């Protein structure tokens, strides 16, 4: 089994911190540089003691003493799972490969070659705005390998109709109880020129939206 690149996953999670927090801990709100929300691991009726720093991912619940140093540890805490499973779950949500890429380097050859000109990275997926009306009606309500989600959240545009991002939650029973898996859906165009809904995160880490709608699919 490949080693996991925890630093990569944490860095990418911080770039999409708003989406990560609202998916694993919906219903919270920003207070300065903190995201304050009720703690789903205990009977917590009012937000206040459970907060996450949106700049570095450090979190704590002052009422229980539970705390962690990054967003992977937060996902592990919320889902009641191990750090490895939390890293994989978060990487799946962000649509990235969490494995460390250990490619051998030829140091001797590189010493005799001038450094190559860095080429700008071409995105493999670009969101399309505004989304055509027909595409909005075709926004996915399930995933082929996971079935129908237990819950979903739509991040809406300023008109209240444009679905900038749909996040689905799948509850899967395991030996430790119930675990959660989150998958995003975004409409755009890929490198091949094909348009459609893809399980991708938007390139922006913040979603300009007036609100969130959601529920469950019957």
Secondary structure, DSSP 8 states (H G I E B T S, - for coil): ---B-HHHHHHHHHHTHHHHHHHHSTT-EEETTEEE---TTS---SSSSEEEETTT--EEETTT--EESSHHHHHHHHHT--HHHHHHHHHHHHT---B-------HHHHHTS----------SEEE-SS--HHHHHT--SEETTTEE-SEEEEEE-TTS--EEEEEEEEEEEETTEEEEEEEEEEEEEETTS-EEEES---SSSS---S-EEEE---
